[in-house]
Amino acid sequence: MINTNNLWNHLPGEDNIYRTELPNGIIVLTKTDFTSPSVVISGYLQCGSINDPKEKLGLGLFTSYALMRGTVLRRHRKIYNELETAGASLGFGASIQSTNFGGRALSEDLPMLIRTVAEAIRWPIFPPTQLKLLLSQILTGLYIRQQDTNERVSLRFDEVLFPDHPYGIAEEGTIETIQRIRRSDLVKFHKRFYSPKGMVIVVVGAIEPNKVIDLIYKEFGDWNNPTWIAPPIIPSVPISKFSHREHIEIPGKFQTDIIMGNYGPKRTSEDFLIASVGNNILGQFGMMGRIGAAVRDKSGLAYFASTALNSWQYAGTWEISAGVNPNNIETTINIIQEEVQRFLGEPVTDQELDDSKANIIGMIPLSIESNAGVANAIVRMERYKLGLNYLREFPELISQISKQDILTVSKKYLDPQKMVIISAGTKNA
């Protein structure tokens, strides 16, 4: 591990991130920064789309969107007027395993911001008129999604890789499942699954940690939910390679989107950072790495081409994406497969490895230049149990990765002949 008494010692770490747990299970993390007069709040509760009934997928996300549409204490308009008057912001959302929130304000308005977070989480009333408006907005988004080639390939890719698994189900639900949701469903979801147990609140900015803890304890300290139901356990995902080819016809599109790949390492795997460096070389660094050079620059076949490593708590994906003219679908797929085969055929070059490491390490200071960046980093460290010194240790962890490490891990997850390949759009121009 890297010695923290070095040039990375200025990064957030265990000596300046203050972590405490309230008696009801809420975890509070704070990082003081008086160079800016603002504060950022970020966090999550332990419930999400994994709690959705199959016939009402999208309920968890719908519930999160509805939290600020009115509470026991204030109506929708008054909540937003107070935030806007202070120049503050606050929003909620949901993912597979969590309901997330984030906001910002001047430090003098932090009490108001924390009070609003608590009010929305603890005492929403889900006004019927507001729910009707919200339902219309959600349905509009789902209708748009049906015609979005990138969204369609992404959704189908996850469905094929994770059948009958929470990671294969869209948090947004479908038009059919959203239309089945009633106000009583939101009330029941909130009553059953919203709880302080395992809730995480991160505050970064111009305020002392003890004041943050006092404010949070004042608004959340007496909160308990005796009717709480713990979220189900995420099933394990076997790392296996298999082939699947599918095209989704969406008429009238001038661009066809392609996603191809297979399983990747989960976020807590020892393979994750190694795969991250490999992924950077394969399809991110510079003009989208080797994939970008082969498909777009040399062949001129794609509007874009890149790779992505998506990693969660229990599984991940390693994906290659491209947007192409409908006439170039199969040719593009073949070139990508050839490039992946070359990537697996021999170690990356010394220059590629050095440049990629420098790029990845250099992004860390840039990612935490703002309070929001620091808050997001602390949330990730807490969510994945990486340790509060993770940012300081990160450069050394990356520097230790070898060319052989990348080759070994890449072969473990990638195989050009065993890929899930999904395309969406007009098949022939």
N, C-alpha and C positions, 0 to 999 in steps of 0.2 A: 504494500500500500504506500501511497505517496506520503511523504512527511509534510504535515500541514504547516510547518514553519518555513514556508517558502513563498514564491510569488503568487500561489493560489490561496494564500491565507486570508485574502480580503473577501473571498467568496463566502456566501452564507454557510454556516457550519454549526456544530453542536455548542460552540461557545457563544453564539449570538442569535440562535433560534431557540426560543423558550417554549417548551412543551409541557403541558399540564393536562390532567384528566379530571373533569368534574365528577362529583359523586354519582350522577345519573348516567355516566358513560360518555359524555361529550368530550372529545379531544380538542384542545385549543393549542394552536401554534402561532407564535407571533415573532416578527422580525422588525426591529425599530430602524427607521431611516428618516432623519430629520433634514436631509438635503432637499426634500420636497414637502410642501404643506399638505399633501394629499394622503389618503389611505385607500387600500384595496382590501376587500374581503372576498374570500373564495372558500368553497367547501362542498360537502356532500353528505347525504343521508344514505343509509344502507338499504335502499329499495329502488327498484327500477322495472324495466320491462320483463325481467325474469318473473315478476309477480303477476303479470297479465294473464287473465283467462284466455284460452286459445280462441274462443269465439269473440273476444273483445280485445284483440291485440291493439296496442296504442294507448291503452288506458293509463299506464304510468306516465307517459309523456303528456297526455291530455291533462292529467291531474296536475302535473308540475306547471304547465302553462296557465292553469286556472287559479293558482295560488294567490296571485296579486289582483284578481278580478273582483275583490271585495272580501272583507274580513268582518268579524264580529264588531270591531271597533271603528272601521272606516270603510267607506265605499271606494270603488275603483278610482273614480276621478280624484278624490281627496288624496289617495296614496300617491298617485302620479304627480299631482300638483305640488305636493310637498317635496318630492324628489327633484322635480324640474326647477322649483324655486331655489333649491340649494345647489343646483348644477350637479346633482348626484344621479347615479344610475344603479339599477338592480334588475337582475333577470334570473329565471329558473329554467331548467331543462331536465331531461332524464336520458340515461343510457341503459345498458343492459342490467347493470348491478347497482346503479346509484341514481339518486335525484340530486342534481347539481345546482349550485347557485353562485353568483358572482356579482360584485358591484364595486363602486368607487365613490368617494366623496372627499371633501376637505376634512382635515382631521377634526375640526370643530363640530362637524356634522356626523361624526361616527356614531354617537349615541342614537341619533335618528335612524341611521342606516341599520344598525344592529336591531333596533326596535322593530323596524319594518320587516327585516328577515324573520325575526321571531314571530311577529304577528301573522305573516303569510304562512309560515310553516305550522304554527300551532292552532290558529283560529280562522281558517278560510271558511267562507259560507257558500261558495259556488253559486252565485246568483244566476237564475235561469236565463235572464236576458243576456247576460255576459257570456254564458255558456253557448247560447245560440250563435252569437257573433264569432266566438272562438271556434266552434264546430265548422262554421262556414269557411274560416280562414284555413283550418287544417285540411278540409276536403279540397279546397282550391290547390293547396300544395300537393296533395296526393294525385289530383288530376294532372297537374303539371309534371309530376314525377313519372307518370305513365308514358309521357312523350319524350322524356329525357334519356338519351342513349347511355350516358355515363351512369346515371342512377340505376337504370335497368340492368346493366351488366354487373354492377357492384352488388346489387341485391341478389341476383341469380347466382353469382360466384359464391357468395356466402351460403346460400341455400344448398348448393351442391356439396360444398365442403363440410357443412355442419347440418346434416338432415336431422330433424327432430331434436335440435339442440338450441339452447338460448342464443348462441353466437350466429345461428343461421336465420334468426327471426328479426325483421326490421322493427326498431323501436316505434316507428311512426304508425305501424299497423297497415291496414288496407282500407280502401273506401268502404268495403262491406263491414269490416269489424268496427271501424270508427262510427259508422251509422247505427250500430247496435248499442252504443254506449249511452247511458242515461245519467242524470244528475246523481241518482242514488248509487250508481257504480263508483263515481268519484268520491262520494261521502264514505262509502264502505272501504275503498282502497286507502283513503287517508287514515281512517280509523284503525285499520288492520296493520298497515305497514310503515307509517311514519312514527319514528321513535328516536329518542336521544342515544340509544345504544349504538355505539360505533360511529356516531356522527362526528365529522371533522370540520372545524372552523379555523381558517387561516386568516390572520390580519397582518398586513405589512404596511409600514408607513410611519408618519410623524406622530407617534403616540407610544407611551411607555407600556411595557407588557402587563404590569400589574393593573393599569387602568383598563386595558382590553379585557383582562380576565374578570374584573369587577363588573364591567358593562355586560359581558356575556352571561355571567352568573345571575345578574339582576333580571335578565330577560328569559333565560333558559334554566336557571338553577332548580326551579320547582317543577320542571316538566318531566312527567313520566307517562308511559302508556301501558297500563296493565293488560290491554287487549292485543298488544303487539304480537305479530306472528313473524318469526325469523324467516329470512329469505331461504329458498331451497338451495341445496348445494349444487354447484355447477358440475355436470358430469365431465370426466376426463375425456380427452380427445387423443386417440392413437395417432402417432406420426407415421402415416402411410402414404405412399405415392400411388396415384391412379390416374387414368385418362378419362376425359369427358369432353365432348365437343358439342356445342349447342349455339344456334343462332336465333336471336329474337327479332322477328320482322317488325319494324316500325316504318311504315311507308312515308315517303316524302322527305327523307333526311339526306342531306348532302354529305354528312359525315357518319361513318360507322365507328363505334367505340369497341375496343377489344380489351379484355382482361384475361390474362393467362398466368397460371402459377399453381401453387399448392400450399400445404401447411408450412408455417414458419415457427420459430421458437416463441414460447411464452415470455413475458417480460422479465420474469424472475429466473429464467434459464441462464446457465453459464454460456450458452451459445448466442445469447442476444447481442452482446456488444460485438462479438466476432462477426456475426451476420450483418450487423449494422455497418461495419467498415466494408465488408464485401458488397453490400447493397449500394453503398455510396459509390464504389468503383463501377459496379455493373450498370447503374442507371440513375445516378443523382449528380455526382460531382461534375463541375464544369457545365457543359451543355448536355446534361443528362447522361453522362458516363458512356460506357461502351454501347449500350442499347441505343441511346440517342444518336451517337455517331454512326452506327451501322444502319439504322432504319431511316433516320431523317436526313442526316448530313450526306452520307455516301450514296444512299439509294433514292433519296427524295420521295419516299413513299408515305410518310406520315406527317400530320400537322404537329403532332407531339408524340414522344415515346419516352417512358421513364419507368423506374421501378419503385416499389414501396414495401416497407417492412411494417406490418401492423401487428402489434403484440399486446395481449391482454393478460389477465391474471392466470388463465388456465390454458391458453392456446394462442396461436398467431397465424398469420398468413404472409407469404412472400409472393408478391404480385408484380406483374409486368403489364403496363397499360399503354395503349396507343390509340390515337384518333386518326383514321385514314379515309381516303376516298373509297367508296364501296367497291370499286374495281380492283382495289389492292389488298383486300382482306387476306386471302390465302398466301399471297406472296410475302406480306408483312409477317404473318405467323411463321412462315418457313425461315425468314431471315432472323427473327428473334430466337427460334429454336437453335439455329446454327450458332448464333452468338452466345447463347447459354452453354451449348456444348463446348465451344472454345474456352469459355470461362472456367468450365469444369475440367478442361483437359490439361491445364498446367497452372502453376502459381501465378499470381499477379506480379507485375514488375515492381522493382524496388521504388521506382519513381511514382507509380500509382499508389503504392502503399504509403509512402512518405507524404505525398500530397493529400491523400484521403485522411490520414491521421491528423495532419495539421489543420485541415478544413474542419473536421469534427470537433477537435479540441478548441479551435478558435471560435466556434459558434457558441460555446458556453458563456463567456463574458457578454456577448451580444444578447443572448437570450434572457439575461437577468439585468439588463440596463434599466428596466422600469420596475415599479412596485408590482405590477401585474405579472411580469416575468418571474420575479422572485416568488410570488405567491403560488403561481402555477408549478414552479419547481418544488416548492415545499409540499404541495398537495401530492405530487407524484412520488416524492420520497416517502411520504406517509402511507399512501395507498399501496405501494409495492414493497414497503418495509425495506427500503434501500439503505436506511441510516442517514442521519442528519449531516454527516460529513461526506456524503456521496459526491457532491459537486467538487470537493477538494480532491477526492480520490480518483475522480473520473480521468484526468489526464494520464495518470500512471496506469490505470486499467487499460486505456486505449493504447498507450505506448508499448505495452507488453505483447500485443497481438502480432502474430507472425504471419507470413505468407502461407505457411503450411496450415496454420489454424483456419485461415479463410477458406482454403481449398477443402479441408476436411469437413468443415461445417456446411459449406455450400453444397457439397456432394450429399450430405445428409438430408437436405431439404429440397434441392432442385434436381430435376431430371427432365430434359427437353422432350423425351418421348413419353413421359407420364405427367401430363399437365391437364388441369381443368382449364378449358378454353371457352370463353363466352364472348360472343359478339352481338351487337344490337344496332339496328339501323336498316337502311335499304340494302339488300344484299347485292344487287347489281344496279349500276347507275343507268 
